[in-house]
Amino acid sequence: MYLQFENSKYNYNMIKRIERVIYNPYFEWFILILVVLSVFMIILEKLIDIPVAAVRVIERIDIIILCIFAFEFFIKLFVRKKNYLTDEYGWVDFLSIIPLFASAVKALRGIRFLKGIRLLRTIRMLRILRILRFLKIFKHSDSILKRKLFLPISTAAMIIILLFGFLLISWQQNLNFRFNRTTYQDIFKRIRKNGAAQVIEENRQLLMVLKNGEILASAISLEAMNHQFLEDHLLEVTGKDLGMSDDFAPYKCVFLVKDAYTIVQRTELFVMGISILVIIALVMVLNQIISTIVLDPIAKLSETMDKVIYEVPIPNTNENRKEINFDVKVEYTNNDEIGFLAEKYNFLLKSLEVKISQSKSIFRRFVGTMMNLFGEFHNITKGHQIRSARLASALGFRLGLSEDERRSLFFGMLLHDLGKVGVDKNVLTKPGRFTSDEAKEMQRHPTIGFEIAKNFPLIDTQELTIIREHHEKIDGSGYPYGLEGDELSLISRISTVSDIFDALACPRDYKTAKSMSEVQKIMTSMCDAHIDKQVYHELEKMLTEGIIIVNPGKETSEEAWIVIDEQKLGARVDFE
């Protein structure tokens, strides 16, 4: 059992080592270089009339390259198995090694030489299929469509073109054979009449005459013929091929058809060139079509989606939080699948906005109720949250804030003392002045509130800012962070003024409410040092205009100690 485990472990490690080698980027570059070299040799062989010896060297080099391709294919197939053929387009690698079978075709003696040459030529034409390996770079593409379409369509197109090329070349060969048919028949007749040697001397294209497999006459030795000429340079013809009588059946003539081979080579080169151009054009057209019809609209949709959820820095901190921008819509007018998707996306975004708005409303009411209960429980700040929230909302309207900003200001003031749930109860309920330690304990509540609230996505960034900064002062003497001047936003300044005014003008269990003249005197002395002068002056105007009414009657509840006349203000101050 132990030995079996050790063997399986050894096999696994061996496979992993092989995998690291064949999937190494350097090995992949090496394969691509071999592809470039082999394609260059194929084109060179057909473009230039090079010596037979050089052609044979090129063939040997090509066989070595094909053997490397075959080694790569079978090793990857062994390591990745079926996944290699599908996910990594291993079938393209298989197509590129098919020409290896050309060597086997040469060794086939059981088929007629003419047919063997045609099969050999067909397989040789397939050598150009290795150029498809370049298209495997699309397997790294971000586009699934490109990965799925480019290679299969390009392969199918190239095979069709090569098939057309093979048919064209076969047609050329058959046409040439029919054109020379009468000449070949005349040669066979003359051989029987005058003898093979004399006919060979008269016809330079006739290299060898055989009867029943034995050489009757030859212009060149068999060894020299194999050395000087390629298989494609030679054409074997029998009497039966020419449709002659049985008397000519034993005879076989070997003709030199180098000129015809040159025409075939040019045709092969033309077909290969066309196939390469078609592949390039096909990739460009497919790329354009896929990009224009599918990828660009999807990219636009994706880009729009990316804008919906964005990160917002929390002022005066190193922290960010995610917000949703519901104003982002996908503009797409086409009545197609992408247009339908865009329409559905816009609908879902609108539905999400409604749901989040409803959730925020429920959440804010719940938190507001909890804060009121907290005030009732401690009996110290009853009504403070809602009074300061309404006051801040009114000030925000007079100072030009938008409705969304006022909504955040309102709910931020409802939650501004959230952190007091974490402050010592004895400090919260103490009626007199705080000691130094007690003051530090109380000054923790903005930080506590911020740390609690930032974990709730339904509390927006401006509300967090109010919870965190409502005790900061213009001169930097506030707490808990000592922010000053331009570090404080307008909503922070409004929240500070609203909080201080309510604390001074309204009674608490441990103190009575100050008169309005006292409140105004105290807050005027705070201007430019502790509070924003512009915000406070706007509050004074609202008092003078009767928009803010303090202690409207003897039976006034804690919540109604400060009343906002919404009709005179010209806007509502409560939000849901």
C-alpha positions as CSV (number, residue, x, y, z in Angstrom):
1,M,0.0,0.0,0.0
2,Y,2.8,2.4,0.9
3,L,4.7,1.5,-2.3
4,Q,1.6,2.2,-4.4
5,F,1.2,5.6,-2.6
6,E,4.8,6.4,-3.3
7,N,4.4,5.5,-7.0
8,S,1.3,7.7,-7.4
9,K,3.1,10.6,-5.7
10,Y,6.1,10.2,-8.0
11,N,3.8,10.2,-11.0
12,Y,2.0,13.3,-9.8
13,N,5.2,15.1,-9.2
14,M,6.5,14.1,-12.7
15,I,3.3,15.3,-14.4
16,K,3.7,18.6,-12.5
17,R,7.3,19.0,-13.6
18,I,6.4,18.3,-17.2
19,E,3.4,20.8,-17.0
20,R,5.7,23.5,-15.7
21,V,8.1,23.0,-18.7
22,I,5.5,22.9,-21.5
23,Y,3.4,25.7,-20.1
24,N,6.4,27.9,-19.5
25,P,6.2,31.2,-21.4
26,Y,9.6,30.6,-22.9
27,F,8.5,27.3,-24.3
28,E,5.4,28.9,-25.8
29,W,7.6,31.5,-27.4
30,F,9.9,28.8,-28.7
31,I,6.9,27.1,-30.3
32,L,5.8,30.3,-31.9
33,I,9.3,30.9,-33.3
34,L,9.2,27.4,-34.8
35,V,5.8,28.2,-36.4
36,V,7.2,31.4,-38.0
37,L,10.3,29.5,-39.2
38,S,8.3,26.7,-40.7
39,V,5.8,29.0,-42.5
40,F,8.7,31.0,-43.9
41,M,10.3,27.8,-45.2
42,I,7.0,26.7,-46.8
43,I,6.7,30.0,-48.6
44,L,10.4,30.1,-49.6
45,E,10.2,26.6,-51.1
46,K,7.3,27.5,-53.3
47,L,8.3,31.1,-54.1
48,I,11.9,30.4,-55.3
49,D,13.2,27.6,-57.6
50,I,15.7,26.1,-55.2
51,P,17.9,23.0,-55.8
52,V,16.5,19.6,-54.9
53,A,19.1,19.1,-52.2
54,A,18.0,22.3,-50.5
55,V,14.4,21.2,-50.7
56,R,15.3,17.9,-49.0
57,V,17.1,19.8,-46.2
58,I,14.0,22.0,-45.8
59,E,11.8,18.9,-45.6
60,R,14.1,17.4,-43.0
61,I,14.0,20.5,-40.9
62,D,10.2,20.7,-41.3
63,I,9.9,17.1,-40.1
64,I,12.0,17.9,-37.0
65,I,9.7,20.9,-36.3
66,L,6.6,18.8,-36.8
67,C,8.1,16.2,-34.4
68,I,8.5,18.9,-31.8
69,F,4.9,20.0,-32.4
70,A,3.8,16.4,-32.1
71,F,5.7,15.9,-28.9
72,E,4.1,19.1,-27.5
73,F,0.7,17.9,-28.5
74,F,0.9,14.4,-27.0
75,I,2.5,15.6,-23.8
76,K,-0.2,18.3,-23.3
77,L,-2.9,15.7,-24.1
78,F,-1.4,13.4,-21.5
79,V,-1.2,16.1,-18.9
80,R,-4.5,17.9,-19.5
81,K,-6.4,15.2,-21.4
82,K,-9.8,16.3,-22.7
83,N,-9.5,19.9,-21.4
84,Y,-6.5,20.4,-23.6
85,L,-8.5,19.7,-26.8
86,T,-11.4,21.9,-25.8
87,D,-10.3,24.7,-23.4
88,E,-6.8,25.1,-24.9
89,Y,-7.7,24.4,-28.6
90,G,-5.5,21.3,-28.8
91,W,-7.3,20.4,-32.0
92,V,-5.5,23.3,-33.7
93,D,-2.2,21.7,-32.6
94,F,-3.3,18.4,-34.0
95,L,-4.1,19.9,-37.4
96,S,-0.6,21.4,-37.5
97,I,1.0,18.0,-37.2
98,I,-1.0,16.2,-39.9
99,P,1.8,16.8,-42.5
100,L,3.9,14.3,-40.5
101,F,1.8,11.7,-42.3
102,A,3.3,12.8,-45.6
103,S,6.4,10.8,-44.7
104,A,4.2,7.8,-44.3
105,V,2.6,8.4,-47.7
106,K,6.0,8.2,-49.3
107,A,6.5,4.8,-47.8
108,L,3.2,3.5,-49.1
109,R,3.9,1.1,-51.9
110,G,0.4,-0.5,-52.1
111,I,-1.1,2.6,-53.8
112,R,-0.5,3.9,-57.3
113,F,2.3,6.4,-57.5
114,L,0.1,9.0,-59.2
115,K,-2.5,8.8,-56.4
116,G,0.2,8.8,-53.8
117,I,1.6,12.0,-55.2
118,R,-1.8,13.7,-55.0
119,L,-2.3,12.6,-51.4
120,L,1.2,13.7,-50.6
121,R,0.5,17.1,-52.2
122,T,-2.8,17.4,-50.3
123,I,-1.1,16.8,-47.0
124,R,1.7,19.2,-47.9
125,M,-0.8,21.9,-48.5
126,L,-2.2,21.4,-45.0
127,R,1.2,22.5,-43.7
128,I,-0.1,26.1,-43.8
129,L,-2.7,25.2,-41.2
130,R,0.0,25.7,-38.6
131,I,-0.5,29.4,-39.0
132,L,-3.7,28.9,-37.0
133,R,-1.5,28.5,-34.0
134,F,-1.1,32.2,-34.0
135,L,-4.8,32.6,-33.4
136,K,-4.5,30.7,-30.1
137,I,-3.4,34.0,-28.6
138,F,-7.1,34.8,-28.5
139,K,-7.5,32.3,-25.7
140,H,-6.1,35.0,-23.5
141,S,-8.6,37.5,-24.8
142,D,-11.0,39.1,-22.3
143,S,-13.8,38.4,-24.8
144,I,-15.4,35.0,-24.5
145,L,-17.0,35.5,-28.0
146,K,-13.6,36.0,-29.6
147,R,-12.2,33.0,-27.8
148,K,-15.1,30.8,-29.0
149,L,-15.5,32.1,-32.5
150,F,-12.2,33.2,-34.0
151,L,-10.4,29.9,-34.1
152,P,-13.3,27.6,-35.3
153,I,-14.4,30.0,-38.0
154,S,-10.9,30.7,-39.1
155,T,-10.1,27.0,-39.2
156,A,-13.2,26.2,-41.2
157,A,-12.5,29.0,-43.7
158,M,-8.9,27.9,-44.2
159,I,-9.8,24.3,-44.7
160,I,-12.4,25.3,-47.2
161,I,-9.9,27.4,-49.1
162,L,-7.3,24.7,-49.1
163,L,-9.9,22.2,-50.3
164,F,-10.7,24.5,-53.1
165,G,-7.0,24.8,-53.8
166,F,-6.6,21.0,-53.9
167,L,-9.5,20.7,-56.4
168,L,-8.0,23.5,-58.5
169,I,-4.6,21.8,-58.6
170,S,-6.2,18.4,-59.3
171,W,-8.1,20.0,-62.2
172,Q,-4.9,21.5,-63.5
173,Q,-3.2,18.1,-63.4
174,N,-6.1,16.3,-65.1
175,L,-6.2,19.1,-67.7
176,N,-2.5,18.7,-68.3
177,F,-2.8,14.9,-68.5
178,R,-5.7,15.1,-71.0
179,F,-3.8,17.7,-73.0
180,N,-0.8,15.3,-73.2
181,R,-2.8,12.1,-73.5
182,T,-2.4,11.8,-77.3
183,T,1.3,12.5,-76.9
184,Y,1.7,9.8,-74.3
185,Q,-0.3,7.3,-76.4
186,D,2.0,8.0,-79.4
187,I,5.1,7.5,-77.2
188,F,3.7,4.1,-76.1
189,K,3.1,3.1,-79.7
190,R,6.5,4.1,-80.8
191,I,8.1,2.2,-77.9
192,R,6.5,-1.0,-79.1
193,K,7.5,-0.2,-82.7
194,N,11.0,1.3,-82.4
195,G,12.1,0.2,-79.0
196,A,12.4,2.0,-75.6
197,A,16.0,3.2,-76.0
198,Q,15.4,5.1,-79.3
199,V,12.2,6.7,-78.0
200,I,14.1,7.9,-74.8
201,E,16.8,9.5,-77.1
202,E,14.1,11.3,-79.1
203,N,12.1,12.5,-76.1
204,R,14.0,14.3,-73.4
205,Q,10.9,14.3,-71.0
206,L,10.9,10.5,-71.0
207,L,13.3,9.3,-68.3
208,M,12.6,5.6,-67.9
209,V,10.6,2.8,-69.6
210,L,9.6,-0.3,-67.6
211,K,7.8,-3.6,-68.6
212,N,6.4,-5.8,-66.0
213,G,8.4,-3.9,-63.4
214,E,11.7,-4.4,-65.2
215,I,13.6,-1.5,-66.7
216,L,13.8,-1.7,-70.5
217,A,15.6,1.6,-71.0
218,S,16.6,4.6,-68.9
219,A,18.0,8.1,-69.5
220,I,19.2,8.1,-65.9
221,S,19.8,5.6,-63.2
222,L,17.1,5.0,-60.6
223,E,19.4,6.3,-57.8
224,A,20.3,9.4,-59.8
225,M,16.7,10.1,-60.6
226,N,15.7,9.9,-56.9
227,H,18.6,12.1,-56.0
228,Q,18.0,14.8,-58.7
229,F,14.3,15.0,-58.8
230,L,11.5,15.3,-56.3
231,E,8.5,13.0,-56.4
232,D,6.4,15.9,-57.7
233,H,8.8,16.3,-60.7
234,L,7.9,12.8,-61.9
235,L,4.8,11.3,-63.5
236,E,4.3,7.6,-63.9
237,V,1.9,6.5,-66.7
238,T,0.8,3.1,-67.7
239,G,-1.1,1.9,-70.8
240,K,-4.1,1.3,-68.7
241,D,-4.1,4.9,-67.5
242,L,-4.2,6.0,-71.1
243,G,-7.1,3.6,-71.9
244,M,-5.0,1.6,-74.4
245,S,-5.4,-2.1,-75.3
246,D,-4.1,-4.9,-73.2
247,D,-1.0,-5.1,-75.3
248,F,0.3,-1.9,-73.7
249,A,-0.7,-2.8,-70.1
250,P,2.7,-4.2,-69.1
251,Y,4.4,-0.9,-70.0
252,K,5.1,1.9,-67.6
253,C,6.8,5.2,-68.5
254,V,8.3,7.8,-66.1
255,F,8.1,11.3,-67.4
256,L,9.8,14.5,-66.2
257,V,7.0,17.1,-65.6
258,K,9.0,19.8,-63.8
259,D,7.3,22.6,-65.7
260,A,3.9,21.3,-64.7
261,Y,5.2,21.0,-61.1
262,T,6.3,24.7,-61.2
263,I,2.7,25.7,-62.2
264,V,1.3,23.6,-59.3
265,Q,3.8,25.2,-56.9
266,R,2.6,28.7,-58.0
267,T,-1.0,27.6,-57.5
268,E,-0.2,26.2,-54.1
269,L,1.5,29.5,-53.1
270,F,-1.4,31.5,-54.4
271,V,-3.9,29.3,-52.5
272,M,-1.8,29.6,-49.3
273,G,-1.5,33.4,-49.7
274,I,-5.2,33.7,-50.2
275,S,-5.9,31.6,-47.2
276,I,-3.6,33.7,-45.0
277,L,-5.2,37.0,-46.3
278,V,-8.7,35.5,-45.8
279,I,-7.8,34.6,-42.2
280,I,-6.4,38.1,-41.5
281,A,-9.5,39.7,-43.1
282,L,-11.8,37.3,-41.3
283,V,-10.2,38.1,-37.9
284,M,-10.4,41.8,-38.6
285,V,-14.1,41.6,-39.8
286,L,-15.1,39.4,-36.9
287,N,-13.3,41.6,-34.5
288,Q,-15.1,44.6,-35.9
289,I,-18.5,42.9,-35.9
290,I,-18.2,41.5,-32.5
291,S,-16.9,44.8,-31.1
292,T,-19.5,47.0,-32.8
293,I,-22.5,44.8,-32.3
294,V,-21.7,43.1,-29.0
295,L,-18.6,44.1,-27.1
296,D,-18.9,47.9,-27.4
297,P,-22.5,48.0,-26.1
298,I,-21.6,45.6,-23.4
299,A,-18.6,47.7,-22.5
300,K,-20.8,50.8,-22.4
301,L,-23.2,48.9,-20.2
302,S,-20.4,47.7,-17.9
303,E,-18.9,51.2,-17.8
304,T,-22.3,52.6,-16.7
305,M,-22.6,49.9,-14.1
306,D,-19.1,50.8,-12.7
307,K,-20.4,54.4,-12.2
308,V,-23.4,53.3,-10.2
309,I,-21.4,52.1,-7.2
310,Y,-18.5,54.4,-6.5
311,E,-16.3,55.1,-3.5
312,V,-16.7,58.3,-1.6
313,P,-14.0,59.6,0.8
314,I,-15.4,60.4,4.2
315,P,-14.3,64.0,4.9
316,N,-11.3,64.5,7.2
317,T,-10.6,60.7,7.4
318,N,-8.5,58.2,5.5
319,E,-11.6,56.0,5.0
320,N,-13.8,55.5,2.0
321,R,-17.3,54.1,1.7
322,K,-19.4,52.9,-1.2
323,E,-22.3,55.0,-2.4
324,I,-24.9,54.4,-5.2
325,N,-25.6,56.9,-7.9
326,F,-29.1,56.3,-9.2
327,D,-28.9,59.1,-11.8
328,V,-26.7,56.9,-14.0
329,K,-28.7,55.4,-16.8
330,V,-27.8,53.4,-19.9
331,E,-28.6,55.2,-23.1
332,Y,-29.2,52.6,-25.8
333,T,-31.9,53.0,-28.4
334,N,-31.4,49.9,-30.6
335,N,-34.3,47.4,-30.3
336,D,-32.1,44.3,-29.9
337,E,-30.8,42.0,-27.2
338,I,-28.4,44.6,-25.8
339,G,-31.2,47.3,-25.9
340,F,-33.5,44.9,-24.0
341,L,-30.7,44.2,-21.5
342,A,-30.1,48.0,-21.1
343,E,-33.8,48.6,-20.6
344,K,-34.0,45.9,-18.0
345,Y,-30.9,47.3,-16.2
346,N,-32.5,50.8,-16.1
347,F,-35.7,49.3,-14.7
348,L,-33.8,47.3,-12.1
349,L,-31.8,50.3,-11.1
350,K,-35.0,52.4,-10.7
351,S,-36.6,49.5,-8.6
352,L,-33.5,49.3,-6.5
353,E,-33.6,53.1,-5.9
354,V,-37.2,52.8,-4.7
355,K,-36.4,49.8,-2.5
356,I,-33.4,51.5,-0.9
357,S,-35.4,54.7,-0.4
358,Q,-38.1,52.6,1.4
359,S,-35.5,50.8,3.4
360,K,-33.8,54.0,4.4
361,S,-37.1,55.5,5.5
362,I,-37.9,52.5,7.6
363,F,-34.4,52.4,9.0
364,R,-34.3,56.1,9.8
365,R,-37.7,55.9,11.6
366,F,-36.5,53.0,13.6
367,V,-33.2,54.7,14.6
368,G,-35.1,57.9,15.3
369,T,-37.5,56.0,17.5
370,M,-34.6,54.4,19.3
371,M,-33.0,57.7,19.9
372,N,-36.2,59.2,21.3
373,L,-36.5,56.2,23.6
374,F,-32.9,56.7,24.6
375,G,-33.8,60.3,25.5
376,E,-36.9,59.2,27.4
377,F,-35.0,56.5,29.2
378,H,-32.2,58.9,30.4
379,N,-34.7,61.8,30.7
380,I,-32.0,64.3,29.6
381,T,-32.3,65.0,25.9
382,K,-36.0,64.4,25.2
383,G,-37.0,65.9,21.9
384,H,-33.5,67.2,21.2
385,Q,-32.9,65.1,18.1
386,I,-36.1,66.0,16.3
387,R,-35.9,69.7,17.2
388,S,-32.3,70.1,16.1
389,A,-33.1,68.1,12.9
390,R,-35.9,70.4,12.0
391,L,-33.9,73.5,12.8
392,A,-31.0,72.2,10.7
393,S,-33.3,71.4,7.8
394,A,-34.8,74.9,7.9
395,L,-31.3,76.5,8.0
396,G,-30.2,74.3,5.1
397,F,-33.1,75.6,3.0
398,R,-32.3,79.2,3.8
399,L,-28.6,78.6,2.9
400,G,-29.4,77.1,-0.5
401,L,-28.9,73.4,0.1
402,S,-30.6,70.9,-2.2
403,E,-33.4,68.7,-1.0
404,D,-31.1,65.7,-0.9
405,E,-28.6,67.6,1.1
406,R,-31.3,68.7,3.5
407,R,-32.6,65.2,3.8
408,S,-29.1,64.0,4.8
409,L,-28.9,67.0,7.2
410,F,-32.2,66.1,8.8
411,F,-31.5,62.4,9.4
412,G,-27.9,63.2,10.3
413,M,-29.2,65.4,13.1
414,L,-31.6,62.7,14.2
415,L,-28.6,60.4,14.7
416,H,-26.0,62.9,15.8
417,D,-26.0,61.8,19.4
418,L,-26.0,58.1,18.5
419,G,-22.6,57.6,20.2
420,K,-24.1,58.5,23.6
421,V,-25.3,54.9,23.9
422,G,-21.6,54.0,24.5
423,V,-21.0,56.8,27.1
424,D,-21.1,56.1,30.9
425,K,-24.6,56.5,32.2
426,N,-23.5,58.4,35.2
427,V,-21.7,61.0,33.1
428,L,-24.7,61.3,30.8
429,T,-27.1,62.0,33.7
430,K,-24.8,64.2,35.8
431,P,-26.5,67.6,36.5
432,G,-23.4,69.7,37.2
433,R,-20.1,70.5,35.5
434,F,-17.9,67.6,34.3
435,T,-14.6,66.8,35.7
436,S,-11.7,66.4,33.3
437,D,-12.1,62.7,33.0
438,E,-15.9,63.0,32.7
439,A,-15.5,65.6,29.9
440,K,-13.2,63.2,28.1
441,E,-15.7,60.4,28.5
442,M,-18.5,62.6,27.1
443,Q,-16.3,63.8,24.2
444,R,-16.0,60.2,23.0
445,H,-19.6,60.1,21.8
446,P,-19.0,61.5,18.2
447,T,-16.3,58.9,17.6
448,I,-18.5,56.1,19.0
449,G,-21.4,57.2,16.9
450,F,-19.3,57.4,13.8
451,E,-17.8,53.9,14.3
452,I,-21.3,52.5,14.8
453,A,-23.0,54.3,11.9
454,K,-20.3,53.7,9.3
455,N,-21.2,50.0,9.3
456,F,-24.7,50.7,8.1
457,P,-24.9,51.2,4.3
458,L,-28.3,53.0,4.7
459,I,-26.5,55.9,6.5
460,D,-25.0,58.1,3.8
461,T,-21.6,59.9,3.9
462,Q,-23.1,63.3,4.8
463,E,-25.0,61.8,7.7
464,L,-21.7,60.3,8.9
465,T,-20.0,63.6,8.7
466,I,-22.7,65.2,11.0
467,I,-22.4,62.4,13.5
468,R,-18.6,62.8,13.5
469,E,-18.2,66.6,13.4
470,H,-21.2,68.3,15.2
471,H,-19.0,69.3,18.1
472,E,-16.1,70.7,16.0
473,K,-15.4,74.5,16.2
474,I,-14.2,77.0,13.6
475,D,-11.0,77.8,15.6
476,G,-10.1,74.1,16.1
477,S,-11.0,74.0,19.8
478,G,-13.8,71.5,19.3
479,Y,-13.8,67.8,19.7
480,P,-13.0,65.0,19.1
481,Y,-10.6,65.8,16.2
482,G,-9.9,69.5,16.5
483,L,-10.9,70.4,12.9
484,E,-10.9,74.0,12.0
485,G,-11.8,76.5,9.2
486,D,-12.2,75.1,5.7
487,E,-11.9,71.5,7.1
488,L,-15.5,71.9,8.2
489,S,-18.2,71.6,5.6
490,L,-21.4,73.7,5.5
491,I,-23.5,70.8,6.8
492,S,-21.1,70.4,9.7
493,R,-21.4,74.1,10.6
494,I,-25.2,74.0,10.4
495,S,-25.3,71.0,12.6
496,T,-23.1,72.7,15.2
497,V,-25.3,75.9,15.3
498,S,-28.5,73.8,15.5
499,D,-27.1,71.6,18.3
500,I,-25.9,74.6,20.4
501,F,-29.1,76.7,19.9
502,D,-31.3,73.8,21.0
503,A,-29.1,73.0,24.0
504,L,-29.3,76.6,25.1
505,A,-32.9,77.5,24.3
506,C,-34.6,74.3,25.6
507,P,-34.8,73.0,29.2
508,R,-33.3,69.8,30.4
509,D,-33.7,67.9,33.7
510,Y,-30.6,69.4,35.1
511,K,-31.1,73.0,33.9
512,T,-33.7,75.5,32.8
513,A,-34.0,77.0,29.4
514,K,-32.2,80.3,28.9
515,S,-34.0,83.4,27.7
516,M,-33.8,84.3,24.0
517,S,-31.6,87.3,24.8
518,E,-29.2,85.2,26.7
519,V,-29.1,82.6,24.0
520,Q,-28.4,85.3,21.3
521,K,-25.7,87.0,23.5
522,I,-23.9,83.7,24.1
523,M,-24.1,82.6,20.4
524,T,-23.0,86.0,19.2
525,S,-19.9,85.7,21.3
526,M,-19.2,82.3,19.7
527,C,-19.2,83.7,16.1
528,D,-16.0,83.3,14.1
529,A,-14.4,81.4,17.0
530,H,-16.7,78.5,17.7
531,I,-19.6,78.7,15.2
532,D,-20.0,80.0,11.7
533,K,-21.2,83.7,11.6
534,Q,-23.2,83.4,8.4
535,V,-25.1,80.3,9.6
536,Y,-25.9,82.0,13.0
537,H,-27.0,85.3,11.3
538,E,-29.4,83.3,9.1
539,L,-30.8,81.7,12.3
540,E,-31.3,85.2,13.8
541,K,-33.2,86.4,10.7
542,M,-35.5,83.4,10.9
543,L,-36.1,84.3,14.6
544,T,-36.9,87.9,13.7
545,E,-39.2,86.8,10.8
546,G,-41.1,84.4,13.1
547,I,-40.1,81.3,11.2
548,I,-38.5,79.9,14.3
549,I,-40.7,80.0,17.4
550,V,-39.3,79.1,20.8
551,N,-41.6,77.9,23.6
552,P,-44.9,78.7,21.9
553,G,-47.1,77.9,24.9
554,K,-47.2,76.8,28.5
555,E,-48.3,73.2,27.7
556,T,-45.5,72.8,25.1
557,S,-44.1,69.3,24.8
558,E,-40.3,68.7,24.7
559,E,-40.6,68.0,20.9
560,A,-42.5,71.2,20.2
561,W,-40.4,73.5,22.3
562,I,-39.0,74.9,19.1
563,V,-41.4,75.1,16.2
564,I,-40.7,75.9,12.5
565,D,-43.4,77.7,10.6
566,E,-43.1,75.8,7.3
567,Q,-45.6,78.2,5.5
568,K,-43.4,81.2,6.2
569,L,-40.2,79.2,5.4
570,G,-41.7,78.1,2.1
571,A,-40.5,74.5,2.5
572,R,-41.1,71.4,4.6
573,V,-38.6,70.6,7.3
574,D,-39.6,67.0,8.1
575,F,-38.5,64.1,5.8
576,E,-39.4,60.4,5.7
